[in-house]
Amino acid sequence: HLEKSTELRHLEKSTEKWTGRSNSKEGLDVVDCSAPTNADGVEALLEAAIARGWNPGNVCPAIYGAIQIGINTPNGMRSHRVPCPHGLVLCLFVPDGQEEETGLEMELVDRQKAIFNVGRVALLINVFSTQDFSKFQKASEDSLALPHIAGKFPYIKGVCQAALAAGASGACAAGYGPSVLALLPGRTGDVLAQSASNQLEQDVAKAMLKAAEEKSISGQILIAKPCDVGAHVVAQKSALGPADEKSRISYYQ
């Protein structure tokens, strides 16, 4: 089941030249992607999304999958893949009734803060390239957005600390909040088919929920693994776990 925003429909219209014809079914614009594409097709979609003001940090992974670095060049936006190791598991705390925070306004920033953030980005790329996740927590530090995030969502710090204490290799705000991401490398077995074989993510998930509850914040945990491909159609909900409706921990494909 797909619900498409008006902007997505505009993107589809702008890319009909490489995706084929556009059909109408049940009030939705459906793009026929069976027609042959040219080499510039995906890049055209990327440029159309960026032109609408969408964040390259979100658009590039959504199109190409995995972890991407978006770079604006004179010839347009370019995306470069960062290695994502097998066995990486993500525990995502999603609070109830919290609106996603928008990014910071464009403005000049202090040189020292900019240098600090650039250094952390370089360290973050090194973490994934070398698979040394002991440095992830240091690499996820931020001197620009983090003070804003902490002021808007004060529970995030406690949830991150709880995840680390429970065994996560790192934890930080997801984007600008309100969700919290915990990183667990070294998973053995498939995250869905063998969800009961590894207790670590369950311990981390429960610790995050408890820390949030102590701040009177309710929510749920989604446990998943990074996707190596971009946006694609899957089942409406691919989840395993207890059928108990009271359970707030779900495994997602």
MARBA-3410 file (N, C-alpha, C, O; in Angstrom, 1 decimal):
253
0.9,-1.2,0.0,0.0,0.0,0.0,0.9,1.2,0.0,1.7,1.4,0.9 ~ 0.7,2.1,-1.0,1.6,3.3,-1.1,0.7,4.6,-1.0,-0.3,4.7,-1.7 ~ 1.1,5.5,-0.2,0.5,6.8,-0.1,1.5,7.8,-0.6,2.5,8.0,0.0 ~ 1.2,8.5,-1.7,2.2,9.4,-2.3,1.8,10.9,-2.0,0.7,11.3,-2.1 ~ 2.8,11.6,-1.7,2.6,13.0,-1.4,2.6,13.8,-2.8,2.9,13.2,-3.8
2.1,15.0,-2.7,2.0,15.8,-3.9,3.4,16.0,-4.5,3.5,16.0,-5.7 ~ 4.4,16.2,-3.6,5.7,16.5,-4.2,6.3,15.2,-4.9,7.0,15.3,-5.9 ~ 6.0,14.0,-4.4,6.4,12.8,-5.0,5.8,12.7,-6.4,6.4,12.2,-7.3 ~ 4.5,13.1,-6.5,3.8,13.0,-7.8,4.5,14.0,-8.8,4.7,13.6,-10.0 ~ 4.9,15.1,-8.3,5.6,16.1,-9.2,6.9,15.5,-9.6,7.3,15.7,-10.8
7.6,14.8,-8.7,8.9,14.2,-9.1,8.7,13.1,-10.2,9.4,13.0,-11.1 ~ 7.6,12.3,-10.0,7.3,11.3,-11.0,7.1,12.0,-12.4,7.6,11.5,-13.4 ~ 6.3,13.1,-12.4,6.1,13.8,-13.6,7.3,14.2,-14.3,7.5,14.1,-15.5 ~ 8.3,14.7,-13.4,9.5,15.3,-14.0,10.5,14.2,-14.5,11.4,14.5,-15.2 ~ 10.2,12.9,-14.1,11.1,11.8,-14.5,10.4,10.9,-15.5,11.0,9.8,-15.7
9.3,11.2,-16.0,8.6,10.3,-17.0,9.4,10.0,-18.2,9.3,9.0,-18.8 ~ 10.3,11.0,-18.5,11.1,10.8,-19.7,12.0,9.6,-19.6,12.5,9.1,-20.6 ~ 12.3,9.2,-18.4,13.2,8.0,-18.3,12.6,6.8,-17.6,13.1,5.7,-17.6 ~ 11.4,7.0,-17.0,10.7,5.9,-16.4,9.6,5.3,-17.2,9.1,4.2,-16.9 ~ 9.2,5.9,-18.3,8.2,5.4,-19.1,6.9,6.2,-18.9,7.0,7.3,-18.5
5.8,5.6,-19.2,4.5,6.4,-19.2,3.9,6.4,-17.8,4.3,5.6,-16.9 ~ 3.1,7.4,-17.6,2.4,7.5,-16.3,1.0,7.1,-16.4,0.3,7.6,-17.3 ~ 0.5,6.3,-15.5,-0.9,5.8,-15.5,-1.6,6.3,-14.3,-1.0,6.8,-13.4 ~ -2.9,6.2,-14.3,-3.7,6.7,-13.2,-4.5,5.5,-12.8,-5.2,4.8,-13.5 ~ -4.4,5.1,-11.5,-5.2,4.0,-10.9,-5.6,4.4,-9.5,-4.8,4.7,-8.6
-6.9,4.3,-9.2,-7.4,4.6,-7.9,-7.0,5.9,-7.4,-6.7,6.1,-6.2 ~ -6.9,6.9,-8.3,-6.6,8.3,-7.9,-5.2,8.5,-7.7,-4.8,9.7,-7.3 ~ -4.3,7.6,-7.9,-2.8,7.8,-7.7,-2.1,7.7,-9.0,-2.5,7.0,-9.9 ~ -1.1,8.5,-9.1,-0.2,8.5,-10.3,0.7,7.3,-10.1,1.5,7.3,-9.2 ~ 0.7,6.4,-11.1,1.6,5.2,-11.0,2.5,5.3,-12.2,2.1,5.4,-13.3
3.8,5.2,-11.9,4.8,5.3,-12.9,5.2,3.9,-13.4,5.6,3.1,-12.6 ~ 5.2,3.7,-14.7,5.6,2.4,-15.2,7.1,2.4,-15.4,7.6,3.1,-16.3 ~ 7.8,1.7,-14.6,9.3,1.7,-14.6,9.9,0.5,-15.5,11.1,0.3,-15.4 ~ 9.0,-0.1,-16.3,9.5,-1.2,-17.0,10.2,-0.8,-18.3,11.0,-1.6,-18.9 ~ 10.1,0.5,-18.7,10.7,0.9,-19.9,12.2,1.1,-19.7,12.6,1.3,-18.5
13.1,0.9,-20.7,14.5,1.0,-20.5,14.9,2.4,-20.0,14.3,3.4,-20.4 ~ 15.9,2.5,-19.2,16.3,3.8,-18.7,17.7,4.2,-19.3,18.4,3.3,-19.7 ~ 18.0,5.4,-19.3,19.3,5.8,-19.7,20.2,6.1,-18.5,19.8,6.0,-17.4 ~ 21.5,6.3,-18.8,22.5,6.4,-17.7,22.2,7.6,-16.8,22.7,7.5,-15.6 ~ 21.5,8.6,-17.3,21.3,9.8,-16.5,20.0,9.7,-15.7,19.6,10.7,-15.0
19.2,8.7,-15.8,17.9,8.6,-15.2,17.9,8.8,-13.7,17.1,9.7,-13.3 ~ 18.6,8.1,-13.0,18.6,8.2,-11.5,19.2,9.5,-11.1,18.7,10.1,-10.2 ~ 20.2,10.0,-11.8,20.7,11.3,-11.5,19.7,12.4,-11.7,19.6,13.4,-11.0 ~ 18.8,12.2,-12.7,17.8,13.2,-13.0,16.8,13.2,-11.8,16.3,14.3,-11.4 ~ 16.5,12.1,-11.3,15.6,12.0,-10.1,16.2,12.7,-8.9,15.6,13.4,-8.2
17.5,12.5,-8.7,18.3,13.1,-7.6,18.2,14.6,-7.7,18.0,15.3,-6.8 ~ 18.5,15.1,-8.9,18.5,16.5,-9.2,17.1,17.1,-8.9,17.0,18.2,-8.4 ~ 16.1,16.4,-9.4,14.7,16.9,-9.2,14.4,17.0,-7.7,13.7,18.0,-7.3 ~ 14.8,16.1,-6.9,14.5,16.1,-5.5,15.3,17.2,-4.8,14.7,17.9,-4.0 ~ 16.6,17.4,-5.1,17.4,18.4,-4.5,16.8,19.8,-4.9,16.8,20.7,-4.1
16.4,19.9,-6.1,15.8,21.2,-6.6,14.6,21.6,-5.8,14.3,22.8,-5.7 ~ 13.9,20.7,-5.2,12.7,20.9,-4.4,13.1,21.2,-2.9,12.2,21.4,-2.1 ~ 14.4,21.3,-2.7,14.8,21.6,-1.3,14.9,20.4,-0.4,15.1,20.6,0.8 ~ 14.8,19.2,-0.9,15.0,18.1,0.0,16.4,17.9,0.4,17.3,18.2,-0.4 ~ 16.6,17.4,1.6,18.0,17.2,2.2,18.7,16.1,1.5,18.3,15.0,1.4
19.9,16.4,0.9,20.7,15.4,0.2,21.1,14.2,1.2,21.2,13.1,0.7 ~ 21.2,14.5,2.5,21.5,13.5,3.4,20.4,12.4,3.5,20.6,11.3,4.0 ~ 19.2,12.8,3.2,18.0,11.9,3.1,17.8,11.3,1.7,17.5,10.1,1.6 ~ 17.9,12.2,0.7,17.6,11.8,-0.6,18.6,10.8,-1.2,18.1,9.8,-1.8 ~ 19.9,11.0,-1.0,20.9,10.1,-1.6,20.7,8.7,-1.1,20.7,7.8,-1.9
20.6,8.4,0.2,20.4,7.0,0.7,19.1,6.5,0.2,19.0,5.3,-0.1 ~ 18.0,7.3,0.1,16.7,6.8,-0.3,16.8,6.3,-1.7,16.1,5.4,-2.1 ~ 17.6,7.0,-2.6,17.7,6.6,-4.0,18.7,5.4,-4.2,18.4,4.5,-4.9 ~ 19.9,5.6,-3.5,21.0,4.6,-3.8,21.1,3.5,-2.7,21.8,2.5,-3.0 ~ 20.6,3.7,-1.6,20.7,2.7,-0.5,21.9,2.9,0.4,22.8,3.7,0.0
22.0,2.1,1.4,23.1,2.1,2.3,23.4,3.5,2.9,22.5,4.2,3.2 ~ 24.7,3.8,3.0,25.2,5.1,3.6,25.8,5.8,2.4,26.7,5.3,1.7 ~ 25.4,7.1,2.3,25.8,7.9,1.1,26.3,9.2,1.6,25.9,9.8,2.6 ~ 27.3,9.7,0.9,27.8,11.1,1.1,27.4,11.9,-0.2,27.8,11.6,-1.3 ~ 26.6,12.9,0.1,26.1,13.8,-1.0,27.0,15.0,-1.2,27.3,15.7,-0.2
27.5,15.2,-2.4,28.4,16.3,-2.7,27.9,17.2,-3.8,27.6,16.6,-4.9 ~ 27.7,18.5,-3.6,27.2,19.4,-4.6,28.4,19.8,-5.4,29.4,20.4,-4.9 ~ 28.4,19.6,-6.7,29.4,19.9,-7.7,28.9,20.9,-8.7,27.7,21.0,-8.9 ~ 29.8,21.5,-9.5,29.3,22.3,-10.6,28.4,21.6,-11.6,27.6,22.2,-12.4 ~ 28.6,20.2,-11.7,27.8,19.4,-12.6,26.6,18.8,-11.9,25.9,17.9,-12.5
26.2,19.3,-10.7,25.1,18.7,-10.0,25.5,17.9,-8.8,26.7,17.8,-8.5 ~ 24.5,17.4,-8.1,24.7,16.6,-6.9,25.3,15.2,-7.3,24.8,14.6,-8.2 ~ 26.3,14.8,-6.5,26.9,13.5,-6.7,26.9,12.8,-5.4,27.1,13.4,-4.3 ~ 26.6,11.5,-5.4,26.5,10.7,-4.2,27.6,9.6,-4.2,27.8,8.9,-5.2 ~ 28.3,9.4,-3.1,29.3,8.4,-3.0,29.0,7.4,-1.8,28.6,7.9,-0.7
29.1,6.1,-2.0,28.8,5.1,-1.1,29.9,4.9,0.0,31.1,4.9,-0.4 ~ 29.5,4.8,1.2,30.4,4.4,2.3,30.1,3.0,2.7,28.9,2.6,2.8 ~ 31.1,2.2,2.9,30.9,0.7,3.2,30.1,0.5,4.4,30.3,1.2,5.5 ~ 29.1,-0.4,4.4,28.3,-0.7,5.5,28.5,-2.2,5.8,28.1,-3.0,5.0 ~ 29.0,-2.5,7.0,29.4,-3.9,7.2,28.2,-4.8,7.5,27.1,-4.4,7.9
28.4,-6.1,7.2,27.3,-7.1,7.5,27.2,-7.3,9.0,28.3,-7.2,9.7 ~ 26.1,-7.5,9.5,25.9,-7.8,10.9,25.6,-6.5,11.7,25.6,-6.6,12.9 ~ 25.4,-5.4,11.0,25.1,-4.2,11.7,23.5,-4.1,12.0,22.7,-4.4,11.1 ~ 23.2,-3.8,13.3,21.8,-3.8,13.7,21.5,-2.4,14.3,22.3,-1.8,15.0 ~ 20.3,-1.9,14.0,19.9,-0.6,14.4,18.7,-0.7,15.3,17.7,-1.4,15.0
18.8,-0.2,16.5,17.6,-0.1,17.4,17.1,1.4,17.4,17.9,2.3,17.8 ~ 15.9,1.6,16.9,15.4,3.0,16.8,14.3,3.2,17.7,13.2,2.5,17.6 ~ 14.4,4.1,18.7,13.4,4.5,19.6,12.5,5.6,18.9,13.1,6.7,18.6 ~ 11.3,5.3,18.7,10.4,6.3,18.1,9.3,6.7,19.1,8.4,5.9,19.4 ~ 9.4,8.0,19.6,8.4,8.4,20.6,7.0,8.6,20.0,6.9,9.0,18.8
6.0,8.5,20.8,4.6,8.7,20.4,4.3,10.2,20.4,4.7,10.9,21.3 ~ 3.6,10.6,19.4,3.0,12.0,19.4,4.1,13.1,19.3,3.8,14.2,19.7 ~ 5.3,12.8,18.8,6.3,13.8,18.7,6.5,14.1,17.2,6.6,13.2,16.4 ~ 6.5,15.4,16.8,6.7,15.8,15.5,8.2,15.8,15.1,9.0,16.1,16.0 ~ 8.5,15.4,13.9,9.9,15.4,13.4,10.4,16.9,13.4,9.7,17.8,12.9
11.6,17.1,13.9,12.1,18.4,13.9,12.7,18.8,12.6,13.3,17.9,11.9 ~ 12.6,20.0,12.2,13.2,20.5,11.0,14.7,20.9,11.2,15.1,21.0,12.3 ~ 15.4,21.0,10.1,16.8,21.3,10.2,17.0,22.8,10.6,16.1,23.6,10.7 ~ 18.3,23.1,10.9,18.6,24.5,11.3,18.5,25.4,10.1,18.7,25.0,8.9 ~ 18.3,26.7,10.4,18.3,27.7,9.3,19.7,27.9,8.8,20.7,27.8,9.6
19.8,28.2,7.5,21.1,28.5,6.9,21.7,29.8,7.6,21.0,30.8,7.6 ~ 22.9,29.7,8.1,23.5,30.9,8.6,25.0,30.7,8.7,25.5,29.5,8.7 ~ 25.8,31.7,8.9,27.2,31.6,9.1,27.5,31.0,10.5,26.8,31.3,11.5 ~ 28.5,30.1,10.6,28.7,29.4,11.8,30.2,29.7,12.3,31.0,30.1,11.5 ~ 30.4,29.6,13.5,31.7,29.8,14.1,32.8,28.8,13.4,32.5,27.6,13.3
33.9,29.3,13.1,34.9,28.5,12.4,35.3,27.3,13.3,35.4,26.2,12.7 ~ 35.5,27.5,14.5,35.9,26.3,15.4,34.8,25.2,15.4,35.1,24.1,15.4 ~ 33.6,25.7,15.4,32.5,24.7,15.4,32.4,23.9,14.1,32.2,22.7,14.0 ~ 32.7,24.7,13.0,32.7,24.0,11.7,33.8,23.0,11.6,33.6,21.9,11.1 ~ 35.0,23.4,12.1,36.1,22.5,12.0,35.8,21.2,12.9,36.2,20.1,12.5
35.2,21.5,14.0,34.9,20.3,14.9,34.0,19.4,14.2,34.2,18.2,14.2 ~ 32.9,19.9,13.5,32.0,19.0,12.8,32.6,18.3,11.6,32.3,17.1,11.4 ~ 33.4,19.0,10.9,34.1,18.3,9.7,35.0,17.2,10.2,35.0,16.2,9.6 ~ 35.7,17.4,11.3,36.5,16.4,11.8,35.7,15.2,12.3,36.2,14.0,12.1 ~ 34.5,15.4,12.9,33.7,14.3,13.3,33.1,13.5,12.1,33.0,12.3,12.2
32.8,14.2,11.0,32.3,13.5,9.8,33.4,12.6,9.2,33.2,11.5,8.9 ~ 34.7,13.1,9.2,35.8,12.3,8.7,36.0,11.1,9.6,36.2,10.0,9.1 ~ 35.8,11.3,10.9,36.0,10.1,11.8,34.8,9.1,11.6,35.1,7.9,11.7 ~ 33.6,9.6,11.4,32.5,8.8,11.1,32.7,7.9,9.9,32.4,6.7,9.9 ~ 33.2,8.5,8.8,33.5,7.7,7.6,34.5,6.6,7.9,34.4,5.5,7.4
35.5,7.0,8.7,36.6,6.1,9.1,36.0,4.9,9.9,36.5,3.8,9.7 ~ 35.1,5.2,10.8,34.4,4.2,11.6,33.8,3.1,10.7,34.0,1.9,10.9 ~ 33.1,3.5,9.7,32.4,2.5,8.8,33.4,1.9,7.9,33.2,0.7,7.5 ~ 34.4,2.6,7.4,35.4,2.0,6.5,36.3,1.0,7.2,36.6,0.0,6.5 ~ 36.6,1.2,8.4,37.5,0.3,9.2,36.7,-0.7,10.0,37.3,-1.7,10.6
35.4,-0.5,10.2,34.5,-1.3,11.0,35.0,-1.2,12.5,34.8,-2.2,13.2 ~ 35.6,-0.1,12.9,36.0,0.1,14.3,34.9,0.9,15.0,35.0,2.2,15.0 ~ 33.9,0.3,15.5,32.7,1.1,16.0,32.9,1.5,17.4,32.1,2.1,18.1 ~ 34.1,1.3,18.0,34.4,1.8,19.3,34.6,3.3,19.3,34.5,4.0,20.3 ~ 34.8,3.9,18.1,34.9,5.3,17.9,33.6,6.0,17.4,33.6,7.2,17.2
32.5,5.2,17.3,31.3,5.8,16.8,30.7,6.9,17.7,30.3,7.9,17.2 ~ 30.8,6.7,19.0,30.2,7.7,19.9,30.9,9.0,19.7,30.3,10.1,19.7 ~ 32.2,8.9,19.7,33.0,10.2,19.5,32.7,10.8,18.1,32.6,12.0,18.0 ~ 32.5,9.9,17.1,32.3,10.4,15.7,30.9,11.1,15.6,30.7,11.9,14.7 ~ 30.0,10.7,16.4,28.6,11.2,16.3,28.4,12.5,17.1,27.3,13.0,17.1
29.5,13.0,17.7,29.4,14.3,18.4,29.1,15.4,17.4,29.5,15.4,16.2 ~ 28.5,16.5,17.9,28.1,17.6,17.0,28.0,18.9,17.8,27.5,18.9,18.9 ~ 28.6,19.9,17.3,28.6,21.2,18.0,27.6,22.2,17.4,27.5,23.3,18.0 ~ 26.9,21.9,16.4,26.0,22.8,15.8,24.5,22.4,16.1,23.8,23.2,16.6 ~ 24.1,21.2,15.7,22.7,20.8,15.8,22.4,20.3,17.2,21.3,20.4,17.7
23.4,19.6,17.8,23.1,18.9,19.1,22.5,19.8,20.2,21.6,19.4,20.8 ~ 23.1,21.0,20.4,22.4,21.9,21.4,21.0,22.2,21.1,20.2,22.2,22.0 ~ 20.7,22.4,19.9,19.3,22.7,19.5,18.4,21.4,19.7,17.3,21.5,20.2 ~ 18.9,20.2,19.4,18.2,19.0,19.6,17.9,18.7,21.0,16.8,18.4,21.4 ~ 19.0,18.9,21.8,18.9,18.6,23.3,17.9,19.5,23.9,17.2,19.1,24.9
17.8,20.8,23.5,16.8,21.7,24.0,15.4,21.4,23.7,14.5,21.5,24.4 ~ 15.2,20.9,22.4,13.9,20.5,21.9,13.4,19.2,22.5,12.2,19.0,22.8 ~ 14.3,18.2,22.6,14.0,16.9,23.1,14.9,16.5,24.2,15.9,15.7,23.9 ~ 14.7,16.9,25.4,15.6,16.7,26.5,15.8,15.2,26.9,16.8,14.9,27.6 ~ 14.9,14.4,26.5,14.9,13.0,26.9,16.0,12.2,26.1,16.4,11.1,26.5
16.4,12.8,25.0,17.3,12.0,24.1,18.6,11.7,24.7,19.1,10.5,24.5 ~ 19.2,12.6,25.5,20.5,12.3,26.2,20.3,11.0,27.1,21.2,10.2,27.1 ~ 19.3,11.0,27.9,19.1,9.8,28.8,18.9,8.5,28.1,19.4,7.5,28.5 ~ 18.1,8.6,27.0,17.9,7.4,26.2,19.2,6.9,25.5,19.5,5.7,25.5 ~ 20.0,7.8,25.1,21.3,7.4,24.5,22.2,6.8,25.6,22.9,5.8,25.3
22.3,7.4,26.7,23.1,6.8,27.8,22.6,5.5,28.2,23.5,4.6,28.5 ~ 21.3,5.2,28.2,20.8,3.9,28.6,21.2,2.9,27.6,21.5,1.7,27.9 ~ 21.1,3.3,26.3,21.5,2.3,25.2,23.0,1.9,25.3,23.3,0.8,25.2 ~ 23.8,2.9,25.6,25.3,2.6,25.8,25.5,1.7,27.0,26.3,0.8,26.9 ~ 24.8,2.0,28.1,25.0,1.2,29.3,24.5,-0.2,29.1,25.1,-1.2,29.7
23.6,-0.4,28.2,23.1,-1.8,27.9,23.9,-2.6,26.9,23.6,-3.7,26.6 ~ 24.9,-1.9,26.3,25.8,-2.6,25.4,25.9,-2.1,24.0,26.6,-2.7,23.1 ~ 25.1,-1.0,23.6,25.2,-0.5,22.3,26.6,0.1,22.0,27.2,0.7,23.0 ~ 27.1,0.1,20.8,28.4,0.7,20.5,28.3,2.2,20.3,29.3,2.9,20.4 ~ 27.1,2.7,20.1,26.9,4.1,19.9,25.4,4.4,19.9,24.6,3.5,19.6
25.1,5.6,20.3,23.7,6.1,20.2,23.7,7.6,20.0,24.5,8.3,20.6 ~ 22.7,8.0,19.3,22.6,9.5,19.0,21.2,9.8,18.5,20.4,8.9,18.2 ~ 20.9,11.1,18.4,19.6,11.5,17.8,19.6,11.1,16.3,20.6,11.1,15.6 ~ 18.4,10.6,15.9,18.2,10.3,14.4,17.8,11.6,13.7,16.7,12.1,13.9 ~ 18.7,12.1,12.9,18.5,13.3,12.2,18.4,14.5,13.3,19.3,14.6,14.1
17.4,15.3,13.2,17.2,16.3,14.2,16.2,15.9,15.3,15.6,16.8,15.9 ~ 15.9,14.6,15.5,15.0,14.2,16.4,13.6,14.1,15.8,13.4,14.5,14.7 ~ 12.7,13.5,16.5,12.7,13.2,18.0,13.2,11.7,18.3,13.3,11.4,19.4 ~ 13.4,10.9,17.2,13.8,9.5,17.4,15.3,9.4,17.8,16.1,10.3,17.6 ~ 15.6,8.3,18.4,17.0,8.0,18.9,17.4,6.7,18.3,16.7,5.7,18.2
18.7,6.7,17.8,19.3,5.6,17.1,20.4,5.0,17.9,21.3,5.7,18.4 ~ 20.3,3.6,18.1,21.4,2.9,18.8,22.0,1.9,17.8,21.3,1.3,17.0 ~ 23.3,1.8,17.8,24.1,1.0,16.8,24.7,-0.2,17.5,25.3,-0.1,18.5 ~ 24.4,-1.4,16.9,24.9,-2.6,17.4,25.6,-3.4,16.3,24.9,-4.0,15.5 ~ 26.9,-3.4,16.2,27.6,-4.2,15.2,27.8,-5.7,15.7,27.6,-6.0,16.8
28.3,-6.5,14.7,28.6,-7.9,15.1,27.5,-8.9,15.2,27.7,-9.9,15.9 ~ 26.3,-8.5,14.7,25.2,-9.4,14.8,25.4,-10.7,14.0,25.9,-10.7,12.9 ~ 25.1,-11.9,14.6,25.2,-13.2,14.0,23.8,-13.6,13.7,22.9,-13.6,14.5 ~ 23.6,-14.2,12.5,22.3,-14.6,12.1,21.4,-13.5,11.5,21.7,-12.3,11.7 ~ 20.4,-13.9,10.8,19.5,-12.9,10.2,18.7,-12.2,11.2,18.2,-12.8,12.1
18.5,-10.9,11.1,17.9,-10.1,12.1,16.4,-10.4,12.2,15.8,-10.2,13.2 ~ 15.8,-11.0,11.1,14.4,-11.4,11.2,14.2,-12.8,11.5,13.5,-13.2,12.4 ~ 14.9,-13.7,10.7,14.7,-15.1,10.8,15.2,-15.7,12.1,14.7,-16.7,12.6 ~ 16.2,-15.0,12.7,16.8,-15.5,13.9,16.8,-14.4,15.0,17.8,-14.1,15.6 ~ 15.7,-13.8,15.1,15.6,-12.6,16.0,15.7,-13.0,17.5,16.1,-12.2,18.3
15.4,-14.2,17.8,15.5,-14.7,19.2,16.9,-15.1,19.6,17.2,-15.4,20.7 ~ 17.9,-15.2,18.6,19.2,-15.8,18.8,20.1,-14.8,19.5,21.2,-15.2,19.9 ~ 19.8,-13.5,19.5,20.7,-12.5,20.0,20.0,-11.7,21.0,19.0,-11.0,20.7 ~ 20.4,-11.7,22.3,19.7,-11.0,23.3,20.1,-9.5,23.4,19.4,-8.7,24.0 ~ 21.2,-9.1,22.8,21.8,-7.8,23.0,20.8,-6.7,22.6,20.5,-5.7,23.3
20.2,-6.9,21.3,19.3,-5.8,20.9,18.0,-5.7,21.7,17.5,-4.6,21.9 ~ 17.6,-6.8,22.3,16.5,-6.8,23.2,16.8,-6.0,24.5,16.0,-5.2,25.0 ~ 18.0,-6.2,25.0,18.5,-5.5,26.2,18.5,-4.0,26.0,18.1,-3.2,26.8 ~ 19.1,-3.7,24.8,19.3,-2.3,24.5,17.9,-1.6,24.3,17.6,-0.5,24.7 ~ 17.0,-2.3,23.6,15.6,-1.8,23.3,14.9,-1.6,24.6,14.3,-0.5,24.8
14.9,-2.5,25.5,14.2,-2.4,26.8,14.8,-1.2,27.6,14.1,-0.5,28.3 ~ 16.1,-1.1,27.6,16.8,0.0,28.3,16.4,1.4,27.8,16.2,2.3,28.5 ~ 16.3,1.5,26.5,15.9,2.7,25.8,14.4,3.1,26.2,14.1,4.3,26.5 ~ 13.6,2.1,26.2,12.2,2.3,26.5,12.0,2.8,28.0,11.3,3.7,28.3 ~ 12.8,2.1,28.9,12.7,2.4,30.3,13.2,3.9,30.6,12.6,4.6,31.3
14.3,4.2,29.9,14.9,5.6,30.1,13.9,6.6,29.6,13.8,7.7,30.2 ~ 13.2,6.4,28.5,12.2,7.3,28.0,11.0,7.4,28.9,10.5,8.5,29.2 ~ 10.6,6.3,29.5,9.5,6.3,30.4,9.8,7.1,31.6,8.9,7.7,32.2 ~ 11.0,7.1,32.1,11.4,7.9,33.2,11.3,9.4,33.0,11.2,10.1,34.0 ~ 11.3,9.7,31.7,11.0,11.1,31.4,9.6,11.4,30.9,9.3,12.4,30.3
8.7,10.4,31.2,7.3,10.5,30.8,7.1,10.5,29.3,6.2,11.2,28.8 ~ 8.0,9.8,28.6,7.9,9.7,27.1,7.6,8.3,26.7,8.4,7.4,27.0 ~ 6.5,8.1,26.1,6.2,6.7,25.6,6.6,6.6,24.2,6.7,7.6,23.4 ~ 6.8,5.3,23.7,7.2,5.1,22.3,7.3,3.7,22.0,6.9,2.8,22.8 ~ 7.9,3.4,20.9,8.2,2.0,20.5,9.6,1.9,19.9,10.2,2.9,19.6
10.1,0.6,19.9,11.4,0.3,19.3,11.2,-0.5,18.0,10.5,-1.4,17.9 ~ 11.9,0.0,17.0,12.0,-0.7,15.7,13.4,-1.2,15.6,14.4,-0.5,15.6 ~ 13.6,-2.5,15.4,14.9,-3.2,15.2,15.0,-3.6,13.8,14.2,-4.3,13.3 ~ 16.1,-3.1,13.1,16.2,-3.4,11.7,17.7,-3.4,11.3,18.6,-3.2,12.2 ~ 18.0,-3.7,10.1,19.3,-3.6,9.6,19.4,-2.7,8.4,18.3,-2.5,7.7
20.5,-2.1,8.1,20.6,-1.1,7.0,20.2,-1.8,5.7,20.5,-3.0,5.5 ~ 19.6,-1.1,4.8,19.2,-1.6,3.5,20.2,-1.2,2.4,20.6,0.0,2.3 ~ 20.7,-2.2,1.7,21.8,-1.9,0.7,21.3,-1.3,-0.6,22.1,-0.9,-1.4 ~ 20.0,-1.3,-0.8,19.4,-0.7,-2.0,18.5,0.5,-1.7,18.1,0.6,-0.5 ~ 18.2,1.3,-2.7,17.4,2.4,-2.4,15.9,2.1,-2.3,15.5,0.9,-2.1
15.0,3.1,-2.4,13.6,2.9,-2.2,13.1,1.8,-3.2,13.3,1.9,-4.4 ~ 12.3,0.9,-2.6,11.7,-0.2,-3.4,10.4,-0.6,-2.7,10.3,-0.4,-1.5 ~ 9.6,-1.3,-3.4,8.3,-1.8,-2.9,8.5,-3.1,-2.1,9.1,-4.0,-2.7 ~ 8.0,-3.1,-0.9,8.0,-4.3,-0.1,6.6,-4.5,0.5,5.7,-3.8,0.2 ~ 6.5,-5.5,1.3,5.2,-5.8,1.9,4.9,-4.6,2.8,5.7,-3.9,3.3
3.6,-4.4,3.1,3.1,-3.2,3.8,3.8,-3.2,5.2,4.2,-2.1,5.7 ~ 4.0,-4.4,5.8,4.7,-4.5,7.1,5.3,-5.8,7.2,4.7,-6.8,7.2 ~ 6.6,-5.8,7.3,7.4,-7.0,7.5,8.0,-7.0,8.9,9.0,-6.5,9.2 ~ 7.3,-7.7,9.8,7.7,-7.6,11.2,7.5,-9.0,11.8,6.6,-9.8,11.5 ~ 8.4,-9.3,12.7,8.4,-10.6,13.5,8.4,-10.2,15.0,8.7,-9.1,15.3
8.1,-11.1,15.8,8.1,-10.9,17.2,6.8,-11.3,17.9,5.9,-11.9,17.2 ~ 6.6,-11.1,19.2,5.4,-11.5,19.9,4.2,-10.9,19.3,4.1,-9.8,18.8 ~ 3.1,-11.7,19.2,1.8,-11.2,18.7,1.1,-10.3,19.7,0.1,-9.7,19.4 ~ 1.7,-10.3,20.9,1.1,-9.5,22.0,1.0,-8.0,21.5,2.0,-7.4,21.2 ~ -0.2,-7.4,21.5,-0.3,-6.1,21.0,0.3,-5.1,22.0,0.6,-3.9,21.6
0.6,-5.5,23.2,1.2,-4.6,24.2,2.7,-4.5,24.0,3.4,-3.6,24.5 ~ 3.3,-5.4,23.2,4.7,-5.3,22.9,5.1,-4.1,22.1,4.4,-3.7,21.2 ~ 6.1,-3.4,22.5,6.5,-2.2,21.9,7.9,-2.4,21.2,8.6,-1.4,20.9 ~ 8.3,-3.6,21.0,9.6,-3.9,20.3,9.2,-4.7,19.1,8.7,-5.8,19.2 ~ 9.6,-4.2,17.9,9.3,-4.9,16.6,10.5,-5.1,15.8,11.4,-4.2,15.7
10.6,-6.2,15.1,11.7,-6.4,14.1,11.1,-6.1,12.8,10.1,-6.6,12.4 ~ 11.9,-5.3,12.0,11.4,-4.9,10.7,12.4,-5.2,9.6,13.6,-5.2,9.8 ~ 11.9,-5.7,8.5,12.7,-6.0,7.3,12.9,-4.6,6.5,13.6,-4.6,5.5
END
